[in-house]
Amino acid sequence: MNALYDDPDFLDGYRRLRRSGQAINEPLEIPAMNAALPPVAGARVVDLGCGEGGLAVRLAEAGAADVLAVDASEQMLAAATPHPRLRYQRADLANLDVPPASVDLVVSSMAVHYVEDFDDLVARIARWLVPGGVLVFTMEHPVMTAPVIAADYVVDDYADEGRRERTWFVEGVIKYHRTIGSIVASLHRHGLQVERLDEPVPTSTQVAANPALAIHRRRPPILLISARALELLTGNIG
Ligand SMILES: C[S@@+](CC[C@H](N)C(=O)[O-])C[C@H]1O[C@@H](n2cnc3c(N)ncnc32)[C@H](O)[C@@H]1O
């Protein structure tokens, strides 16, 4: 189980950042995710790495029939917002399982770069989704995770996938780098057809209002992908 978000020093730094107005979530990630989401009325949804439940609550409020929101962190879940159609579960994305063909929409905001075996996660998601179901996720952009030695806006070691260690509020934060090509290949290998790929960056108006965002025009901080489970072919051939 990833204990990072239960480390008091990390959590304090993360929460301060989220409340400071300087995080990328509010100006970039949340609008990009909202723009990519399909209609959710009546949908059965799973949110992977839900944190304090911001996205899960938005989906429940938008009319999703049932939202299962999963996170590894006891502290994040303890602060999560309740909703009558929303169930929170503490679990590790590395071995989470959900009944096959029981989900219309899987979402994940800024969590899958913490998962070591992305291909295995995609294989499980593909089993959970009904035919025609959708996966929409954001993650730290591969140009950010690439360097083995962390450096801001220098892309390095891009082809060497795997574990990366960063200092982010605390030392020893572990993330996993993979190339865009291999992310898309995993999705296609498991029958999820990419329909949208976005690299949200701030507009010049956003930068003028908040100059701290300027760096995110130099290299994209977020990758967003939406992919659909292939419909099963029905009927006789010939
Ligand atoms: C950057 S936060 C994003 C939280 C939320 N999705 C949001 O956008 O506000 C990443 C979340 O992923 C969770 N997480 C990281 N690795 C995980 C794992 N292996 N299993 C379950 N949750 C995990 C963390 O506990 C944390 O709450």
The ligand as an SDF file (V2000), in Angstrom:
LIG
                    3D

 27 29  0  0  0  0  0  0  0  0999 V2000
   -2.0770   13.6150   -6.3810 C   0  0  0  0  0  0  0  0  0  0  0  0
   -3.2300   12.7790   -5.3650 S   0  0  0  0  0  0  0  0  0  0  0  0
   -4.7260   13.0110   -6.3200 C   0  0  0  0  0  0  0  0  0  0  0  0
   -5.9620   12.8860   -5.4990 C   0  0  0  0  0  0  0  0  0  0  0  0
   -7.2630   13.1280   -6.2590 C   0  0  0  0  0  0  0  0  0  0  0  0
   -7.4330   12.1850   -7.3540 N   0  0  0  0  0  0  0  0  0  0  0  0
   -7.2820   14.5480   -6.7880 C   0  0  0  0  0  0  0  0  0  0  0  0
   -7.1280   14.7510   -8.0060 O   0  0  0  0  0  0  0  0  0  0  0  0
   -7.4480   15.4740   -5.9800 O   0  0  0  0  0  0  0  0  0  0  0  0
   -2.8390   11.0710   -5.6660 C   0  0  0  0  0  0  0  0  0  0  0  0
   -3.7130   10.1080   -4.8670 C   0  0  0  0  0  0  0  0  0  0  0  0
   -3.4260    8.7800   -5.3040 O   0  0  0  0  0  0  0  0  0  0  0  0
   -3.3940    7.9350   -4.1660 C   0  0  0  0  0  0  0  0  0  0  0  0
   -2.5620    6.7640   -4.4760 N   0  0  0  0  0  0  0  0  0  0  0  0
   -1.2650    6.7540   -4.8160 C   0  0  0  0  0  0  0  0  0  0  0  0
   -0.8390    5.4910   -5.0170 N   0  0  0  0  0  0  0  0  0  0  0  0
   -1.9080    4.6850   -4.7930 C   0  0  0  0  0  0  0  0  0  0  0  0
   -2.1050    3.2770   -4.8420 C   0  0  0  0  0  0  0  0  0  0  0  0
   -1.1160    2.4380   -5.1600 N   0  0  0  0  0  0  0  0  0  0  0  0
   -3.3290    2.7870   -4.5540 N   0  0  0  0  0  0  0  0  0  0  0  0
   -4.3520    3.6320   -4.2240 C   0  0  0  0  0  0  0  0  0  0  0  0
   -4.2230    4.9820   -4.1620 N   0  0  0  0  0  0  0  0  0  0  0  0
   -3.0130    5.4950   -4.4430 C   0  0  0  0  0  0  0  0  0  0  0  0
   -2.8070    8.7910   -3.0600 C   0  0  0  0  0  0  0  0  0  0  0  0
   -3.0710    8.2750   -1.7780 O   0  0  0  0  0  0  0  0  0  0  0  0
   -3.4410   10.1460   -3.3660 C   0  0  0  0  0  0  0  0  0  0  0  0
   -4.6470   10.3200   -2.6530 O   0  0  0  0  0  0  0  0  0  0  0  0
  1  2  1  0
  2  3  1  0
  2 10  1  0
  3  4  1  0
  4  5  1  0
  5  6  1  0
  5  7  1  0
  7  8  2  0
  7  9  1  0
 10 11  1  0
 11 12  1  0
 11 26  1  0
 12 13  1  0
 13 14  1  0
 13 24  1  0
 14 15  1  0
 14 23  1  0
 15 16  2  0
 16 17  1  0
 17 18  1  0
 17 23  2  0
 18 19  1  0
 18 20  2  0
 20 21  1  0
 21 22  2  0
 22 23  1  0
 24 25  1  0
 24 26  1  0
 26 27  1  0
M  CHG  2   2   1   9  -1
M  END
$$$$
